[in-house]
Amino acid sequence: MRPLVMIGAGAGSLPRIIAEAAAAAGAPLAGYLDADEAPEPPTTPIPRLGDAARLDDAAFLAAHDFVLGVQGRGRRALADALVARGGRLPVLAHPAAIVSTTATIGEGTILSAGVIVQSDARIGRLCLLNTACTIDHDNVLGDEVSVAPGAHTAGRVTIRDGAFIGLGAVVINNVVVGARATVGAGAVVTRDVPEGATVVGNPARVLPNKSG
């Protein structure tokens, strides 16, 4: 891996997760780039290397690998623009994460300490697997899936693009969680979750849509 640069910083948890995982893996961050209109300094002592304009520099792109410390709607667009310019987004895994040799992990995905990914699981791009969550055998996670600390999926679960699995939630075997769905903290999901829905409770139930 080339020297690793974080795009985005701020006081949130993701930049700290990234910095700690990189340091634990023996490759501390070379620095970070500001990535939005109101940048915040990171809470860890990481050198500032400039702003997102540095990503237009072909020599800078060629000399570094990158990890995204930004979240939200702009994350995917930033990743796609970076890759289109020739930038690289390697998988960043804390050395205390355990990944089966038969599992596959997409570019730009981040694995925190204590994560377990079991046999033949397929994890998409730009996912965030947080502290001590477990992804069991034959799971399929789409792109930009976020799994909170202590959440667990059983075998053959499918979680589609952009879904969020909350703190300590459990998803049982063969369930499909739809794109951009939210599984609330502590929920026990026993049936498929529709696209864009929010489910809570044990067994998990869909919350009514109050927008209408």
Residue pairs with C-beta under 8 A, 6 or more apart in sequence:
1 27
1 65
1 90
2 63
2 64
2 65
2 88
3 27
3 30
3 63
3 64
3 65
4 22
4 27
4 29
4 30
4 64
4 65
4 66
4 67
4 90
4 92
5 29
5 30
5 31
5 32
5 33
5 49
5 64
5 65
5 66
5 67
6 15
6 18
6 19
6 29
6 31
6 32
6 33
6 42
6 46
6 66
6 67
6 68
6 69
7 32
7 33
7 35
7 52
7 55
7 66
7 67
7 68
7 69
7 70
7 78
7 82
8 15
8 32
8 33
8 34
8 35
8 36
8 68
8 69
8 70
9 15
9 32
9 34
9 35
9 39
9 40
9 41
9 42
9 46
9 48
9 69
10 39
10 40
10 41
10 42
10 69
11 40
11 42
11 43
12 71
14 69
14 70
14 71
14 110
14 128
15 32
15 42
15 43
15 44
15 69
16 42
16 43
16 44
17 110
17 112
17 130
18 29
18 67
18 69
18 92
18 110
19 28
19 29
19 42
19 44
19 46
20 44
20 94
20 113
21 92
21 93
21 94
21 110
21 111
21 112
21 113
22 28
22 29
22 67
22 92
23 29
24 94
24 95
24 96
24 113
25 92
25 93
25 94
25 95
29 46
29 67
30 47
30 49
30 64
31 46
31 47
31 48
31 49
32 42
32 46
32 47
32 48
32 49
32 69
33 48
33 49
33 50
33 51
33 52
33 54
33 55
34 48
34 50
34 51
34 52
35 51
35 52
35 69
35 70
35 78
36 70
36 74
39 51
41 48
42 69
52 78
54 60
55 61
55 81
55 82
55 85
55 87
56 85
58 85
58 86
61 82
61 85
61 86
61 87
62 86
65 88
65 89
65 90
66 82
66 87
66 88
66 89
67 89
67 90
67 92
67 108
67 110
68 75
68 78
68 79
68 89
68 108
68 126
70 78
75 126
75 144
76 126
76 143
76 144
79 89
79 108
79 125
79 126
82 89
83 89
83 107
88 107
89 107
89 108
89 125
89 126
90 107
90 108
91 105
91 106
91 107
91 108
91 109
91 110
91 111
92 109
92 110
92 111
93 99
93 105
93 110
93 111
93 115
94 111
94 112
94 113
94 114
94 115
96 113
96 114
97 111
97 112
97 113
97 114
97 115
97 116
97 117
97 129
98 115
98 116
98 117
99 105
99 111
99 115
99 116
99 117
100 117
100 118
100 119
100 120
100 121
100 137
102 119
102 120
103 117
103 118
103 119
103 120
103 121
103 122
103 123
104 121
104 122
104 123
105 111
105 117
105 123
106 123
106 124
106 125
106 126
106 127
106 143
107 125
107 126
108 125
108 126
109 123
109 124
109 125
109 126
109 127
109 128
109 129
110 127
110 128
110 129
111 117
111 129
112 128
112 129
112 130
112 131
112 132
112 133
112 149
113 131
113 132
114 131
114 132
114 133
115 129
115 130
115 131
115 132
115 133
115 134
115 135
116 133
116 134
116 135
117 123
117 129
117 134
117 135
118 134
118 135
118 136
118 137
118 139
119 137
119 138
120 137
120 138
121 135
121 136
121 137
121 138
121 139
121 140
121 141
122 139
122 140
122 141
123 129
123 135
123 139
123 141
123 145
124 141
124 142
124 143
124 144
124 145
124 161
125 143
125 144
126 143
126 144
127 141
127 143
127 144
127 145
127 146
127 147
128 145
128 146
128 147
129 135
129 147
130 146
130 147
130 148
130 149
130 151
131 149
131 150
132 149
132 150
133 147
133 148
133 149
133 150
133 151
133 152
133 165
134 151
134 152
134 153
135 141
135 147
135 153
136 152
136 153
136 154
136 155
136 157
137 155
137 156
138 155
138 156
139 153
139 155
139 156
139 157
139 158
139 159
140 157
140 158
140 159
141 147
141 158
141 159
142 159
142 160
142 161
142 162
142 163
142 179
143 161
143 162
144 161
144 162
145 159
145 160
145 161
145 162
145 163
145 164
145 165
146 163
146 164
146 165
147 153
147 159
147 165
148 164
148 165
148 166
148 167
148 168
148 169
148 185
149 167
149 168
150 167
150 168
151 165
151 166
151 167
151 168
151 169
151 170
151 171
151 183
152 169
152 170
152 171
153 159
153 165
153 170
153 171
154 170
154 171
154 172
154 173
154 175
155 173
155 174
156 173
156 174
157 171
157 172
157 173
157 174
157 175
157 176
157 177
158 175
158 176
158 177
159 165
159 171
159 176
159 177
160 176
160 177
160 178
160 179
160 180
160 181
160 195
161 179
161 180
162 179
162 180
163 177
163 178
163 179
163 180
163 181
163 182
163 183
163 193
164 181
164 182
164 183
165 171
165 177
165 183
166 182
166 183
166 184
166 185
166 186
166 187
167 185
167 186
168 185
168 186
169 183
169 184
169 185
169 186
169 187
169 188
169 189
170 187
170 188
170 189
171 177
171 183
171 189
172 188
172 189
172 190
175 189
175 190
175 191
175 192
175 193
176 192
176 193
177 183
177 189
177 192
177 193
178 192
178 193
178 194
178 195
178 196
178 197
179 195
179 196
180 195
180 196
181 193
181 194
181 195
181 196
181 197
181 198
181 199
182 197
182 198
182 199
183 189
183 193
183 198
183 199
183 204
184 198
184 199
184 200
184 201
184 204
186 202
187 199
187 200
187 201
187 202
187 204
188 201
188 202
188 203
188 204
189 199
189 203
189 204
190 203
190 204
191 203
191 204
193 199
193 204
193 206
194 206
197 206
197 207
198 206
198 207
199 205
199 206
199 207
200 207
